[in-house]
Amino acid sequence: MKNARLFKGPFIALAFSAFLFFASFNMIIPMLPDFLTSLGGGEYKGLIIALFTITAGLSRPFSGKLADRIGRLPVMIFGAVVCFVSGLAYPFVTGVIAFFALRLLHGFSTGFTPTGNAAYVADIVPVNRRGEAMGIIGVAISIGTATGNVVGGYIGSAFPIDYVFYASAATAIMSVLILSGMNETLADRVEFNFGLLKLKKDEIIEKRVIVPAVYMALSVFSFGLVLTIMPDYSAHLDISNKGLFFAVFVLASLGVRIIAGKISDKIGRVKVLKVSSFLLAIAMVLIALSNSLISLMGAAIVFGLAMGMNSPTVFAWAIDLADSNKRGKALATLYIFLEIGIGMGAFISGWVYSNNTAFFERTFFTGAAIALSAFLFLNVATKKNK
């Protein structure tokens, strides 16, 4: 198993499906602040991401349990179908309440598909290459995110916004088609029944992964902030393509994802995460001090390096700690805290920003403070293991 190849058919198909799925829902993000403003809800921009993450987070215990019971593929397919349906529904939204209701629905997509995706990866890769594998999948996700943001930003600037939503839906259905042709990896499966949706207290959180989960929440706060504030910040700096920052930071994260994952396989997860969280705090300060396209893109590169080191490493850490028969639950726990972190980053940044350009700097400094707290938490929580 030590020298087993990662680039086999199932792994490649999974990576391509992940690319399409993340491109789909990220495609619309640069355009949503303006879309909400056109509906009369400009002051509620902080809820665009926050509401999306609420249902994503609430659905994680269900997706984790279902991934461990009915299989990885049904969970992934369900999430991608939700993404497809949501993309088709946006053009019919005419009011603020309907918009936020759809954002809640759309959140189910990321509540399901990534959970099944990560569990599928854990099933098919050798233990000693887990960090590397998560890094490669992370590259596919990053390319999808970057592609979605750039393509969405371009379509939105050249055509009516409805075209962005339709493109998002088309991308999601291609992800579904790929997943439909793959083989299930869960050996002992049961047929779906509604009784599986009844959760016991011990089926929600996997205690074995609580430390990486809390760290995850603190470390992705800045990501929720950037998703919410960056479109307006880009316009403030006269950058026409509001998806450009996202594209640059995602592209910067590509190579480092694989490298960081491989290094964490050798020297340990915590050492890599300490570097990434400290670098994240620096990135947020650099964003706050940016005053031009060049300086903001430089900050985006640092942000991308930090996030690229962070993501595959913390997921591999959680898989390391989880029981093999509870991987879905463990990954769902990690994703619950991820959604909490992104949601809080979106909500708090929207509140601090208050749709006032004078408050940009203090908003990003808030993100820097939370990133630093992630670094401090990691040092305290893992001290006894040294």
TAKAGI-V311325 format. One record per backbone hydrogen bond with DSSP energy under -0.5 kcal/mol. NH is the residue of the N-H (numbers start at 1). CO is the residue of the C=O. Records with the same first field share a line. If there is no record, write none. Layout:
NH=CO / CO
This chain:
4=1
8=6
12=8
13=9
14=10
15=11
16=12
17=13
18=14
19=15
20=16
21=17
22=18
23=19
24=20
25=21
26=22
27=23
29=26
30=26
31=28
32=28 / 29
33=29
35=31
36=32
37=33
38=34
39=35 / 36
40=37
41=36
44=41
45=42
47=44
48=45
49=45
50=46
51=47
52=48
53=49
54=50
55=51
56=52
57=53
58=54
59=55
60=56 / 57
61=57
63=59
64=60
65=61
66=62
67=63
68=64
69=65 / 66
70=66
71=66
75=71
76=72
77=73
78=74
79=75
80=76
81=77
82=78
83=79
84=80
85=81
86=82
87=83
88=84
89=85
90=86
92=89
93=90
99=95
100=96
101=97
102=98
103=99
104=100
105=101
106=102
107=103
108=105
109=106
110=106
111=107
112=108 / 109
113=109
116=112
117=113
118=114
119=115
120=116
121=117
122=118
123=119
124=120 / 121
125=121
129=126
130=127
133=129
134=130
135=131
136=132
137=133
138=134
139=135
140=136
141=137
142=138
143=139
144=140
145=141
146=142
147=143
148=144
149=145
150=146
151=147
152=148
153=149
154=150
155=151
156=152
157=153
158=154
159=155
163=160
164=161
165=161
166=162
167=163
168=164
169=165
170=166
171=167
172=168
173=169
174=170
175=171
176=172
177=173
178=174
179=175
180=176
181=177 / 178
182=179
187=185
189=187
190=69
196=193
197=194
198=195
199=197
203=200
204=201
205=201
207=205
209=206
210=207
213=209
214=210
215=211
216=212
217=213
218=214
219=215
220=216
221=217 / 218
224=220
225=221
226=222
227=223
228=224
229=225
230=226
232=229
233=229
234=230
235=231
236=232
237=233
238=235
239=234
240=238
242=240
244=241
247=243
248=244
249=245
250=246
251=247
252=248
253=249 / 250
254=250 / 251
255=251
256=252
257=253 / 254
258=254
259=255
260=256
261=257
262=258
263=259
264=260
265=261
266=262 / 263
267=263
268=264
272=268
273=269
274=270
275=271
276=272
277=273
278=274
279=275
280=276
281=277
282=278
283=279
284=280
285=281
286=282
287=283
288=284
289=285
290=286 / 287
296=292
297=293
298=294
299=295
300=296
301=297
302=298
303=299
304=300
305=301
306=302
307=303
308=304
309=305
310=306
311=307
312=308
313=309
314=310
315=311
316=312
317=313
318=314
319=315
320=316
321=317
322=318
326=323
327=324
330=326
331=327
332=328
333=329
334=330
335=331
336=332
337=333
338=334
339=335
340=336
341=337
342=338
343=339
344=340
345=341
346=342
347=343
348=344
349=345
350=346
351=347
352=348
353=349
354=350
356=353
359=356
360=357
363=359
364=360
365=361
366=362
367=363
368=364
369=365
370=366
371=367
372=368
373=369
374=370
375=371
376=372
377=373
378=374
379=375
380=376
381=377
382=378
383=380
385=382
386=383
